[in-house]
Amino acid sequence: MRPWEFLCAVGTRAGLLGNESGRMEAWVYPLKLLARFSFAVSHRRPRLSGGRSLARTLITRPESSTIVYTGDTFSVRETLLVPVNEPGALISLEVETEFPLEIEARFLRDFQLEWPASARRYLLLLGPGSARIHPRRGNQEVVAIVGSPTAAEERGEYQTNYSESAVNVVSTGRNG
């Protein structure tokens, strides 16, 4: 396993681009939706281990790429899948564990358009179980969802007069 090596899952209308440690960005062309996507796992709070230190195996197939993360008592298989002709992507996590496990997905909302695109306004809505990204193009609205039916928003981005955070966190809670 070489965590610094480039890894992608791409189609003609979308792509997941990152490295073998699982850190990546998501695109639905011509819009970059999020950056620095990664996840962390823990058996009990506040101990969280980043995916980079747990990545052990990479499995590549023509239709998908899978990173296998392994700890002492658990294994997580992260599969990246992008349909060839559809504007979307799927990151699937398969978990095997002896004890309850919590998974946090962390990312930055990053609405960057490919050059030479014009600037538009975009909105990220966080709700129970998912983060929804609503970019508007004229009368057309495009929706991106980051989440799971069993996940909840752990922490959303914020800005105040004295501090700020651009990080969004979606957590699965305890699985086991």
Steps between C-alpha positions, in 0.01 A plus 500: 500500500638840401273767655646781287420333164220640282169311500186585307158376400376695200223507243421740218290725728646454852812397685655420838865606499739440786768271632532148639456620859135582422528880496320633193290762327170452315406651163181510297639671194552794476449547878730389781259419786727416790866472592707322765244222542626242746365296784606406851400200714481441876381241749445760770516876497715706483756261346474532122742344256536651156459278197854576379661306784260206461508450121641155428386372160386644167276297268442640151247377248378654175176614667631606845789543742495374858725607789509257794567657842590264782528545876547244777131411526342641184523524124344767276475465121455837325382447141507790252257469211422755228253404224640541150229734364320635810575819699557337838726288718463251784735431789392181675634391841476133604585455868597183687559554871507319834397809698277801426676732257444865408593639158530872428513631143673841484507735204520862389227649285699625202298636209766561238416503133733364235664772299357686306170492687320797647437544872159404639351478849475164671356386831580207730213380718571261785222293650451176690678224316646706220656815365328633189676725255270715283678675213264707285554540127245739359165327556667161546594374847761230558497310830790310660451291813774400743365265761333176589153396621660419837733802525448833673666838471770511763637845422425753227708786372455832679636851520473744790678819601761308697543159330412296195516149357452391139486130593175300478476168689237229447509216756350150492477470876573158644478196268553152618 
